[in-house]
Amino acid sequence: MADFNADGQPDLLFRDSASGVGFAWYTQFTGGALSLGTTSPAMYLIDPVWEVVQAADWNGDGKPDLLFRSATAGVVFVWYLDGTTLLGTDFISQVDPAWEIVPRR
């Protein structure tokens, strides 16, 4: 989860495991109840071998970015985002596929 539309509410990130299309589903918290609002346009299309393992602010701009990993090759890279717009990418590392990235808490 991350706040992709900068409204102060956490949003959900969905990905179609067959096609690799991903999008954000914006949430709303009103009157003590959480509800799902609108969805973003498709944020990305990436080979399904790549998994989003974390959404966090990796470049310090205050906006969430996506960390991807190939479970078969162990390659890790980040997509820098401005909301749902891709700004750039960086290769991070290649780690033995037996190792998993622990989710943020």
Biopython code that builds the backbone (N, CA, C, O; Angstrom):
import numpy as np
from Bio.PDB.StructureBuilder import StructureBuilder

atoms = [
    (1, "MET", "N", (0.834, -1.179, 0.000)),
    (1, "MET", "CA", (0.000, 0.000, 0.000)),
    (1, "MET", "C", (0.879, 1.243, 0.000)),
    (1, "MET", "O", (1.968, 1.260, 0.574)),
    (2, "ALA", "N", (0.387, 2.261, -0.647)),
    (2, "ALA", "CA", (1.045, 3.563, -0.687)),
    (2, "ALA", "C", (0.006, 4.587, -1.130)),
    (2, "ALA", "O", (-1.049, 4.223, -1.649)),
    (3, "ASP", "N", (0.303, 5.849, -0.927)),
    (3, "ASP", "CA", (-0.622, 6.916, -1.307)),
    (3, "ASP", "C", (-0.229, 7.450, -2.682)),
    (3, "ASP", "O", (0.561, 8.389, -2.779)),
    (4, "PHE", "N", (-0.774, 6.858, -3.743)),
    (4, "PHE", "CA", (-0.383, 7.214, -5.104)),
    (4, "PHE", "C", (-1.008, 8.516, -5.599)),
    (4, "PHE", "O", (-0.448, 9.161, -6.486)),
    (5, "ASN", "N", (-2.160, 8.921, -5.045)),
    (5, "ASN", "CA", (-2.801, 10.154, -5.517)),
    (5, "ASN", "C", (-2.666, 11.312, -4.525)),
    (5, "ASN", "O", (-3.330, 12.337, -4.677)),
    (6, "ALA", "N", (-1.815, 11.156, -3.520)),
    (6, "ALA", "CA", (-1.459, 12.220, -2.566)),
    (6, "ALA", "C", (-2.664, 12.838, -1.859)),
    (6, "ALA", "O", (-2.706, 14.048, -1.637)),
    (7, "ASP", "N", (-3.653, 11.994, -1.502)),
    (7, "ASP", "CA", (-4.812, 12.506, -0.769)),
    (7, "ASP", "C", (-4.741, 12.178, 0.723)),
    (7, "ASP", "O", (-5.691, 12.431, 1.463)),
    (8, "GLY", "N", (-3.613, 11.614, 1.161)),
    (8, "GLY", "CA", (-3.444, 11.274, 2.566)),
    (8, "GLY", "C", (-4.017, 9.926, 2.955)),
    (8, "GLY", "O", (-3.955, 9.548, 4.125)),
    (9, "GLN", "N", (-4.572, 9.194, 2.003)),
    (9, "GLN", "CA", (-5.155, 7.871, 2.258)),
    (9, "GLN", "C", (-4.320, 6.804, 1.556)),
    (9, "GLN", "O", (-3.869, 7.022, 0.432)),
    (10, "PRO", "N", (-4.107, 5.656, 2.196)),
    (10, "PRO", "CA", (-3.368, 4.590, 1.506)),
    (10, "PRO", "C", (-4.195, 4.020, 0.353)),
    (10, "PRO", "O", (-5.410, 3.863, 0.469)),
    (11, "ASP", "N", (-3.537, 3.718, -0.736)),
    (11, "ASP", "CA", (-4.194, 3.132, -1.904)),
    (11, "ASP", "C", (-3.695, 1.704, -2.094)),
    (11, "ASP", "O", (-2.618, 1.343, -1.619)),
    (12, "LEU", "N", (-4.477, 0.910, -2.785)),
    (12, "LEU", "CA", (-4.123, -0.482, -3.040)),
    (12, "LEU", "C", (-3.506, -0.605, -4.424)),
    (12, "LEU", "O", (-3.939, 0.060, -5.366)),
    (13, "LEU", "N", (-2.506, -1.448, -4.544)),
    (13, "LEU", "CA", (-1.857, -1.693, -5.824)),
    (13, "LEU", "C", (-2.263, -3.084, -6.291)),
    (13, "LEU", "O", (-2.071, -4.068, -5.577)),
    (14, "PHE", "N", (-2.827, -3.161, -7.496)),
    (14, "PHE", "CA", (-3.253, -4.434, -8.071)),
    (14, "PHE", "C", (-2.447, -4.721, -9.319)),
    (14, "PHE", "O", (-2.021, -3.807, -10.025)),
    (15, "ARG", "N", (-2.242, -6.011, -9.586)),
    (15, "ARG", "CA", (-1.559, -6.421, -10.808)),
    (15, "ARG", "C", (-2.207, -7.694, -11.320)),
    (15, "ARG", "O", (-2.466, -8.618, -10.549)),
    (16, "ASP", "N", (-2.469, -7.742, -12.615)),
    (16, "ASP", "CA", (-2.983, -8.946, -13.256)),
    (16, "ASP", "C", (-1.797, -9.884, -13.448)),
    (16, "ASP", "O", (-0.881, -9.577, -14.211)),
    (17, "SER", "N", (-1.808, -11.018, -12.764)),
    (17, "SER", "CA", (-0.660, -11.932, -12.811)),
    (17, "SER", "C", (-0.471, -12.573, -14.177)),
    (17, "SER", "O", (0.615, -13.075, -14.468)),
    (18, "ALA", "N", (-1.492, -12.569, -15.022)),
    (18, "ALA", "CA", (-1.355, -13.147, -16.362)),
    (18, "ALA", "C", (-0.809, -12.135, -17.368)),
    (18, "ALA", "O", (0.057, -12.468, -18.178)),
    (19, "SER", "N", (-1.315, -10.899, -17.319)),
    (19, "SER", "CA", (-0.919, -9.902, -18.323)),
    (19, "SER", "C", (0.204, -8.984, -17.858)),
    (19, "SER", "O", (0.931, -8.435, -18.687)),
    (20, "GLY", "N", (0.360, -8.808, -16.548)),
    (20, "GLY", "CA", (1.371, -7.893, -16.027)),
    (20, "GLY", "C", (0.905, -6.457, -15.912)),
    (20, "GLY", "O", (1.704, -5.588, -15.563)),
    (21, "VAL", "N", (-0.368, -6.170, -16.195)),
    (21, "VAL", "CA", (-0.899, -4.813, -16.074)),
    (21, "VAL", "C", (-1.139, -4.498, -14.598)),
    (21, "VAL", "O", (-1.717, -5.304, -13.869)),
    (22, "GLY", "N", (-0.690, -3.320, -14.166)),
    (22, "GLY", "CA", (-0.881, -2.909, -12.781)),
    (22, "GLY", "C", (-1.578, -1.569, -12.698)),
    (22, "GLY", "O", (-1.417, -0.723, -13.577)),
    (23, "PHE", "N", (-2.359, -1.369, -11.633)),
    (23, "PHE", "CA", (-3.032, -0.092, -11.424)),
    (23, "PHE", "C", (-3.255, 0.119, -9.935)),
    (23, "PHE", "O", (-3.197, -0.824, -9.146)),
    (24, "ALA", "N", (-3.511, 1.365, -9.561)),
    (24, "ALA", "CA", (-3.824, 1.705, -8.174)),
    (24, "ALA", "C", (-5.332, 1.836, -8.027)),
    (24, "ALA", "O", (-6.017, 2.355, -8.908)),
    (25, "TRP", "N", (-5.833, 1.358, -6.899)),
    (25, "TRP", "CA", (-7.237, 1.547, -6.556)),
    (25, "TRP", "C", (-7.246, 2.487, -5.360)),
    (25, "TRP", "O", (-6.809, 2.133, -4.265)),
    (26, "TYR", "N", (-7.751, 3.690, -5.594)),
    (26, "TYR", "CA", (-7.725, 4.721, -4.564)),
    (26, "TYR", "C", (-8.776, 4.424, -3.496)),
    (26, "TYR", "O", (-9.912, 4.068, -3.811)),
    (27, "THR", "N", (-8.385, 4.572, -2.238)),
    (27, "THR", "CA", (-9.315, 4.326, -1.139)),
    (27, "THR", "C", (-9.776, 5.651, -0.547)),
    (27, "THR", "O", (-9.146, 6.694, -0.723)),
    (28, "GLN", "N", (-10.893, 5.570, 0.157)),
    (28, "GLN", "CA", (-11.452, 6.731, 0.850)),
    (28, "GLN", "C", (-11.845, 6.292, 2.247)),
    (28, "GLN", "O", (-12.421, 5.219, 2.429)),
    (29, "PHE", "N", (-11.536, 7.118, 3.230)),
    (29, "PHE", "CA", (-11.921, 6.838, 4.609)),
    (29, "PHE", "C", (-12.802, 7.987, 5.071)),
    (29, "PHE", "O", (-12.316, 9.076, 5.378)),
    (30, "THR", "N", (-14.095, 7.734, 5.116)),
    (30, "THR", "CA", (-15.044, 8.768, 5.524)),
    (30, "THR", "C", (-16.042, 8.188, 6.514)),
    (30, "THR", "O", (-16.507, 7.059, 6.356)),
    (31, "GLY", "N", (-16.361, 8.964, 7.524)),
    (31, "GLY", "CA", (-17.351, 8.536, 8.508)),
    (31, "GLY", "C", (-16.970, 7.258, 9.224)),
    (31, "GLY", "O", (-17.845, 6.492, 9.628)),
    (32, "GLY", "N", (-15.679, 7.014, 9.390)),
    (32, "GLY", "CA", (-15.216, 5.822, 10.087)),
    (32, "GLY", "C", (-15.236, 4.558, 9.256)),
    (32, "GLY", "O", (-15.020, 3.466, 9.782)),
    (33, "ALA", "N", (-15.495, 4.690, 7.953)),
    (33, "ALA", "CA", (-15.551, 3.504, 7.090)),
    (33, "ALA", "C", (-14.596, 3.660, 5.906)),
    (33, "ALA", "O", (-14.465, 4.742, 5.332)),
    (34, "LEU", "N", (-13.949, 2.579, 5.562)),
    (34, "LEU", "CA", (-13.044, 2.542, 4.416)),
    (34, "LEU", "C", (-13.816, 2.048, 3.201)),
    (34, "LEU", "O", (-14.537, 1.053, 3.280)),
    (35, "SER", "N", (-13.665, 2.739, 2.081)),
    (35, "SER", "CA", (-14.310, 2.291, 0.849)),
    (35, "SER", "C", (-13.348, 2.461, -0.312)),
    (35, "SER", "O", (-12.385, 3.224, -0.239)),
    (36, "LEU", "N", (-13.630, 1.734, -1.382)),
    (36, "LEU", "CA", (-12.821, 1.839, -2.588)),
    (36, "LEU", "C", (-13.426, 2.890, -3.490)),
    (36, "LEU", "O", (-14.637, 2.914, -3.713)),
    (37, "GLY", "N", (-12.570, 3.767, -4.010)),
    (37, "GLY", "CA", (-13.028, 4.815, -4.911)),
    (37, "GLY", "C", (-12.736, 4.432, -6.346)),
    (37, "GLY", "O", (-13.038, 3.321, -6.780)),
    (38, "THR", "N", (-12.154, 5.350, -7.069)),
    (38, "THR", "CA", (-11.842, 5.126, -8.479)),
    (38, "THR", "C", (-10.502, 4.416, -8.625)),
    (38, "THR", "O", (-9.746, 4.281, -7.663)),
    (39, "THR", "N", (-10.229, 3.974, -9.822)),
    (39, "THR", "CA", (-8.935, 3.355, -10.104)),
    (39, "THR", "C", (-8.125, 4.280, -11.002)),
    (39, "THR", "O", (-8.672, 5.105, -11.734)),
    (40, "SER", "N", (-6.819, 4.123, -10.925)),
    (40, "SER", "CA", (-5.935, 4.888, -11.800)),
    (40, "SER", "C", (-5.967, 4.270, -13.188)),
    (40, "SER", "O", (-6.402, 3.130, -13.354)),
    (41, "PRO", "N", (-5.509, 5.015, -14.184)),
    (41, "PRO", "CA", (-5.245, 4.347, -15.460)),
    (41, "PRO", "C", (-4.157, 3.298, -15.217)),
    (41, "PRO", "O", (-3.496, 3.325, -14.179)),
    (42, "ALA", "N", (-3.972, 2.397, -16.143)),
    (42, "ALA", "CA", (-2.919, 1.388, -15.981)),
    (42, "ALA", "C", (-1.605, 2.095, -15.686)),
    (42, "ALA", "O", (-1.170, 2.953, -16.455)),
    (43, "MET", "N", (-0.968, 1.733, -14.566)),
    (43, "MET", "CA", (0.289, 2.360, -14.161)),
    (43, "MET", "C", (1.470, 1.760, -14.896)),
    (43, "MET", "O", (2.436, 2.451, -15.219)),
    (44, "TYR", "N", (1.381, 0.471, -15.155)),
    (44, "TYR", "CA", (2.505, -0.193, -15.792)),
    (44, "TYR", "C", (2.061, -1.471, -16.470)),
    (44, "TYR", "O", (1.007, -2.029, -16.163)),
    (45, "LEU", "N", (2.871, -1.912, -17.382)),
    (45, "LEU", "CA", (2.714, -3.209, -18.038)),
    (45, "LEU", "C", (4.104, -3.815, -18.049)),
    (45, "LEU", "O", (5.021, -3.280, -18.672)),
    (46, "ILE", "N", (4.253, -4.919, -17.363)),
    (46, "ILE", "CA", (5.563, -5.537, -17.224)),
    (46, "ILE", "C", (5.389, -7.048, -17.251)),
    (46, "ILE", "O", (4.372, -7.572, -16.794)),
    (47, "ASP", "N", (6.373, -7.737, -17.782)),
    (47, "ASP", "CA", (6.328, -9.198, -17.852)),
    (47, "ASP", "C", (5.954, -9.759, -16.481)),
    (47, "ASP", "O", (6.532, -9.348, -15.475)),
    (48, "PRO", "N", (4.996, -10.691, -16.420)),
    (48, "PRO", "CA", (4.543, -11.239, -15.139)),
    (48, "PRO", "C", (5.633, -11.909, -14.301)),
    (48, "PRO", "O", (5.404, -12.189, -13.125)),
    (49, "VAL", "N", (6.812, -12.174, -14.872)),
    (49, "VAL", "CA", (7.899, -12.744, -14.073)),
    (49, "VAL", "C", (8.369, -11.743, -13.010)),
    (49, "VAL", "O", (8.957, -12.130, -12.000)),
    (50, "TRP", "N", (8.104, -10.450, -13.248)),
    (50, "TRP", "CA", (8.488, -9.410, -12.296)),
    (50, "TRP", "C", (7.380, -9.207, -11.276)),
    (50, "TRP", "O", (6.206, -9.110, -11.633)),
    (51, "GLU", "N", (7.758, -9.144, -10.004)),
    (51, "GLU", "CA", (6.800, -8.935, -8.923)),
    (51, "GLU", "C", (7.086, -7.606, -8.244)),
    (51, "GLU", "O", (8.246, -7.253, -8.030)),
    (52, "VAL", "N", (6.036, -6.867, -7.903)),
    (52, "VAL", "CA", (6.211, -5.680, -7.067)),
    (52, "VAL", "C", (6.405, -6.180, -5.644)),
    (52, "VAL", "O", (5.536, -6.861, -5.100)),
    (53, "VAL", "N", (7.535, -5.849, -5.042)),
    (53, "VAL", "CA", (7.800, -6.337, -3.692)),
    (53, "VAL", "C", (7.662, -5.249, -2.635)),
    (53, "VAL", "O", (7.458, -5.549, -1.459)),
    (54, "GLN", "N", (7.773, -3.985, -3.046)),
    (54, "GLN", "CA", (7.572, -2.892, -2.096)),
    (54, "GLN", "C", (7.159, -1.629, -2.831)),
    (54, "GLN", "O", (7.567, -1.385, -3.967)),
    (55, "ALA", "N", (6.347, -0.838, -2.160)),
    (55, "ALA", "CA", (6.049, 0.523, -2.601)),
    (55, "ALA", "C", (6.566, 1.430, -1.495)),
    (55, "ALA", "O", (6.087, 1.369, -0.363)),
    (56, "ALA", "N", (7.535, 2.265, -1.818)),
    (56, "ALA", "CA", (8.152, 3.156, -0.832)),
    (56, "ALA", "C", (8.786, 4.327, -1.574)),
    (56, "ALA", "O", (8.938, 4.288, -2.795)),
    (57, "ASP", "N", (9.153, 5.358, -0.837)),
    (57, "ASP", "CA", (9.799, 6.529, -1.431)),
    (57, "ASP", "C", (11.302, 6.272, -1.521)),
    (57, "ASP", "O", (12.037, 6.531, -0.568)),
    (58, "TRP", "N", (11.751, 5.768, -2.652)),
    (58, "TRP", "CA", (13.160, 5.388, -2.815)),
    (58, "TRP", "C", (14.055, 6.551, -3.212)),
    (58, "TRP", "O", (15.265, 6.480, -2.998)),
    (59, "ASN", "N", (13.509, 7.617, -3.780)),
    (59, "ASN", "CA", (14.361, 8.728, -4.218)),
    (59, "ASN", "C", (14.180, 9.993, -3.378)),
    (59, "ASN", "O", (14.741, 11.037, -3.713)),
    (60, "GLY", "N", (13.413, 9.918, -2.306)),
    (60, "GLY", "CA", (13.293, 11.032, -1.376)),
    (60, "GLY", "C", (12.447, 12.197, -1.851)),
    (60, "GLY", "O", (12.567, 13.297, -1.312)),
    (61, "ASP", "N", (11.589, 11.988, -2.852)),
    (61, "ASP", "CA", (10.749, 13.088, -3.341)),
    (61, "ASP", "C", (9.386, 13.147, -2.647)),
    (61, "ASP", "O", (8.545, 13.977, -2.994)),
    (62, "GLY", "N", (9.169, 12.263, -1.662)),
    (62, "GLY", "CA", (7.909, 12.252, -0.932)),
    (62, "GLY", "C", (6.795, 11.481, -1.611)),
    (62, "GLY", "O", (5.662, 11.479, -1.131)),
    (63, "LYS", "N", (7.102, 10.822, -2.726)),
    (63, "LYS", "CA", (6.091, 10.070, -3.478)),
    (63, "LYS", "C", (6.504, 8.605, -3.565)),
    (63, "LYS", "O", (7.693, 8.302, -3.660)),
    (64, "PRO", "N", (5.523, 7.686, -3.533)),
    (64, "PRO", "CA", (5.874, 6.268, -3.566)),
    (64, "PRO", "C", (6.456, 5.843, -4.914)),
    (64, "PRO", "O", (6.022, 6.295, -5.973)),
    (65, "ASP", "N", (7.440, 4.969, -4.840)),
    (65, "ASP", "CA", (8.055, 4.330, -5.998)),
    (65, "ASP", "C", (7.849, 2.830, -5.848)),
    (65, "ASP", "O", (7.478, 2.362, -4.771)),
    (66, "LEU", "N", (8.083, 2.070, -6.913)),
    (66, "LEU", "CA", (7.860, 0.624, -6.873)),
    (66, "LEU", "C", (9.169, -0.135, -7.011)),
    (66, "LEU", "O", (9.976, 0.154, -7.894)),
    (67, "LEU", "N", (9.370, -1.107, -6.133)),
    (67, "LEU", "CA", (10.525, -1.993, -6.181)),
    (67, "LEU", "C", (10.068, -3.320, -6.778)),
    (67, "LEU", "O", (9.162, -3.965, -6.249)),
    (68, "PHE", "N", (10.697, -3.725, -7.879)),
    (68, "PHE", "CA", (10.366, -4.967, -8.570)),
    (68, "PHE", "C", (11.471, -5.989, -8.360)),
    (68, "PHE", "O", (12.630, -5.635, -8.142)),
    (69, "ARG", "N", (11.097, -7.267, -8.429)),
    (69, "ARG", "CA", (12.074, -8.350, -8.327)),
    (69, "ARG", "C", (11.641, -9.505, -9.211)),
    (69, "ARG", "O", (10.461, -9.847, -9.284)),
    (70, "SER", "N", (12.617, -10.098, -9.879)),
    (70, "SER", "CA", (12.382, -11.330, -10.619)),
    (70, "SER", "C", (12.681, -12.488, -9.682)),
    (70, "SER", "O", (13.820, -12.664, -9.248)),
    (71, "ALA", "N", (11.660, -13.277, -9.371)),
    (71, "ALA", "CA", (11.847, -14.405, -8.460)),
    (71, "ALA", "C", (12.724, -15.488, -9.071)),
    (71, "ALA", "O", (13.327, -16.278, -8.344)),
    (72, "THR", "N", (12.802, -15.535, -10.397)),
    (72, "THR", "CA", (13.614, -16.575, -11.035)),
    (72, "THR", "C", (15.072, -16.168, -11.175)),
    (72, "THR", "O", (15.959, -17.007, -11.021)),
    (73, "ALA", "N", (15.340, -14.888, -11.466)),
    (73, "ALA", "CA", (16.718, -14.431, -11.678)),
    (73, "ALA", "C", (17.283, -13.681, -10.475)),
    (73, "ALA", "O", (18.499, -13.538, -10.354)),
    (74, "GLY", "N", (16.417, -13.202, -9.585)),
    (74, "GLY", "CA", (16.876, -12.464, -8.415)),
    (74, "GLY", "C", (17.220, -11.010, -8.681)),
    (74, "GLY", "O", (17.718, -10.325, -7.787)),
    (75, "VAL", "N", (16.968, -10.521, -9.891)),
    (75, "VAL", "CA", (17.269, -9.132, -10.233)),
    (75, "VAL", "C", (16.265, -8.208, -9.539)),
    (75, "VAL", "O", (15.069, -8.495, -9.494)),
    (76, "VAL", "N", (16.773, -7.092, -8.998)),
    (76, "VAL", "CA", (15.940, -6.123, -8.291)),
    (76, "VAL", "C", (16.140, -4.753, -8.937)),
    (76, "VAL", "O", (17.273, -4.326, -9.161)),
    (77, "PHE", "N", (15.033, -4.066, -9.235)),
    (77, "PHE", "CA", (15.137, -2.702, -9.744)),
    (77, "PHE", "C", (13.973, -1.868, -9.239)),
    (77, "PHE", "O", (12.966, -2.401, -8.773)),
    (78, "VAL", "N", (14.122, -0.545, -9.338)),
    (78, "VAL", "CA", (13.111, 0.385, -8.839)),
    (78, "VAL", "C", (12.580, 1.236, -9.982)),
    (78, "VAL", "O", (13.319, 1.624, -10.888)),
    (79, "TRP", "N", (11.281, 1.518, -9.920)),
    (79, "TRP", "CA", (10.647, 2.483, -10.816)),
    (79, "TRP", "C", (10.339, 3.711, -9.981)),
    (79, "TRP", "O", (9.625, 3.623, -8.982)),
    (80, "TYR", "N", (10.879, 4.866, -10.387)),
    (80, "TYR", "CA", (10.593, 6.127, -9.719)),
    (80, "TYR", "C", (9.314, 6.706, -10.316)),
    (80, "TYR", "O", (9.188, 6.844, -11.533)),
    (81, "LEU", "N", (8.372, 7.040, -9.444)),
    (81, "LEU", "CA", (7.060, 7.504, -9.889)),
    (81, "LEU", "C", (6.755, 8.908, -9.385)),
    (81, "LEU", "O", (7.258, 9.338, -8.347)),
    (82, "ASP", "N", (5.930, 9.605, -10.135)),
    (82, "ASP", "CA", (5.283, 10.835, -9.702)),
    (82, "ASP", "C", (3.796, 10.523, -9.759)),
    (82, "ASP", "O", (3.155, 10.683, -10.798)),
    (83, "GLY", "N", (3.255, 10.076, -8.632)),
    (83, "GLY", "CA", (1.882, 9.567, -8.628)),
    (83, "GLY", "C", (1.861, 8.240, -9.358)),
    (83, "GLY", "O", (2.400, 7.248, -8.867)),
    (84, "THR", "N", (1.237, 8.216, -10.534)),
    (84, "THR", "CA", (1.209, 6.985, -11.330)),
    (84, "THR", "C", (2.014, 7.136, -12.619)),
    (84, "THR", "O", (1.923, 6.290, -13.509)),
    (85, "THR", "N", (2.805, 8.210, -12.724)),
    (85, "THR", "CA", (3.620, 8.454, -13.917)),
    (85, "THR", "C", (5.051, 7.987, -13.687)),
    (85, "THR", "O", (5.680, 8.369, -12.700)),
    (86, "LEU", "N", (5.565, 7.165, -14.592)),
    (86, "LEU", "CA", (6.935, 6.663, -14.496)),
    (86, "LEU", "C", (7.915, 7.769, -14.867)),
    (86, "LEU", "O", (7.828, 8.347, -15.951)),
    (87, "LEU", "N", (8.860, 8.063, -13.951)),
    (87, "LEU", "CA", (9.884, 9.082, -14.190)),
    (87, "LEU", "C", (11.206, 8.479, -14.640)),
    (87, "LEU", "O", (11.926, 9.077, -15.439)),
    (88, "GLY", "N", (11.529, 7.290, -14.125)),
    (88, "GLY", "CA", (12.798, 6.655, -14.461)),
    (88, "GLY", "C", (12.951, 5.345, -13.721)),
    (88, "GLY", "O", (12.113, 4.987, -12.894)),
    (89, "THR", "N", (14.024, 4.629, -14.020)),
    (89, "THR", "CA", (14.273, 3.327, -13.404)),
    (89, "THR", "C", (15.733, 3.229, -12.992)),
    (89, "THR", "O", (16.581, 3.955, -13.510)),
    (90, "ASP", "N", (16.023, 2.330, -12.061)),
    (90, "ASP", "CA", (17.395, 2.024, -11.648)),
    (90, "ASP", "C", (17.512, 0.546, -11.329)),
    (90, "ASP", "O", (16.656, -0.026, -10.653)),
    (91, "PHE", "N", (18.581, -0.068, -11.823)),
    (91, "PHE", "CA", (18.944, -1.419, -11.413)),
    (91, "PHE", "C", (19.506, -1.312, -10.002)),
    (91, "PHE", "O", (20.327, -0.436, -9.731)),
    (92, "ILE", "N", (19.080, -2.181, -9.107)),
    (92, "ILE", "CA", (19.568, -2.153, -7.730)),
    (92, "ILE", "C", (20.612, -3.235, -7.507)),
    (92, "ILE", "O", (21.732, -2.948, -7.084)),
    (93, "SER", "N", (20.243, -4.486, -7.793)),
    (93, "SER", "CA", (21.156, -5.584, -7.502)),
    (93, "SER", "C", (20.615, -6.877, -8.095)),
    (93, "SER", "O", (19.477, -6.942, -8.561)),
    (94, "GLN", "N", (21.441, -7.883, -8.067)),
    (94, "GLN", "CA", (20.993, -9.239, -8.362)),
    (94, "GLN", "C", (21.357, -10.081, -7.157)),
    (94, "GLN", "O", (22.522, -10.166, -6.767)),
    (95, "VAL", "N", (20.347, -10.700, -6.574)),
    (95, "VAL", "CA", (20.503, -11.464, -5.346)),
    (95, "VAL", "C", (20.043, -12.888, -5.608)),
    (95, "VAL", "O", (19.097, -13.108, -6.364)),
    (96, "ASP", "N", (20.696, -13.843, -4.997)),
    (96, "ASP", "CA", (20.311, -15.247, -5.137)),
    (96, "ASP", "C", (18.792, -15.371, -4.979)),
    (96, "ASP", "O", (18.241, -14.889, -3.989)),
    (97, "PRO", "N", (18.104, -16.009, -5.939)),
    (97, "PRO", "CA", (16.642, -16.131, -5.866)),
    (97, "PRO", "C", (16.130, -16.836, -4.609)),
    (97, "PRO", "O", (14.947, -16.724, -4.286)),
    (98, "ALA", "N", (16.993, -17.556, -3.898)),
    (98, "ALA", "CA", (16.564, -18.203, -2.658)),
    (98, "ALA", "C", (16.251, -17.175, -1.568)),
    (98, "ALA", "O", (15.532, -17.477, -0.616)),
    (99, "TRP", "N", (16.786, -15.971, -1.707)),
    (99, "TRP", "CA", (16.544, -14.910, -0.738)),
    (99, "TRP", "C", (15.319, -14.106, -1.151)),
    (99, "TRP", "O", (15.138, -13.797, -2.329)),
    (100, "GLU", "N", (14.484, -13.773, -0.182)),
    (100, "GLU", "CA", (13.288, -12.982, -0.440)),
    (100, "GLU", "C", (13.415, -11.614, 0.220)),
    (100, "GLU", "O", (14.065, -11.479, 1.256)),
    (101, "ILE", "N", (12.799, -10.611, -0.374)),
    (101, "ILE", "CA", (12.758, -9.286, 0.233)),
    (101, "ILE", "C", (11.633, -9.284, 1.263)),
    (101, "ILE", "O", (10.500, -9.657, 0.959)),
    (102, "VAL", "N", (11.952, -8.865, 2.469)),
    (102, "VAL", "CA", (10.970, -8.841, 3.545)),
    (102, "VAL", "C", (10.085, -7.606, 3.365)),
    (102, "VAL", "O", (10.603, -6.503, 3.190)),
    (103, "PRO", "N", (8.767, -7.770, 3.405)),
    (103, "PRO", "CA", (7.869, -6.620, 3.239)),
    (103, "PRO", "C", (8.068, -5.587, 4.346)),
    (103, "PRO", "O", (8.392, -5.932, 5.482)),
    (104, "ARG", "N", (7.867, -4.310, 3.995)),
    (104, "ARG", "CA", (7.919, -3.239, 4.998)),
    (104, "ARG", "C", (6.762, -3.400, 5.959)),
    (104, "ARG", "O", (5.688, -3.871, 5.585)),
    (105, "ARG", "N", (6.984, -3.017, 7.168)),
    (105, "ARG", "CA", (5.914, -3.053, 8.174)),
    (105, "ARG", "C", (5.673, -1.667, 8.691)),
    (105, "ARG", "O", (4.812, -1.469, 9.548)),
]
sb = StructureBuilder()
sb.init_structure("model")
sb.init_model(0)
sb.init_chain("A")
sb.init_seg("    ")
for serial, (resi, resn, name, xyz) in enumerate(atoms, 1):
    if name == "N":
        sb.init_residue(resn, " ", resi, " ")
    sb.init_atom(name, np.array(xyz, "f"), 0.0, 1.0, " ", f" {name:<3s}", serial, name[0])
structure = sb.get_structure()
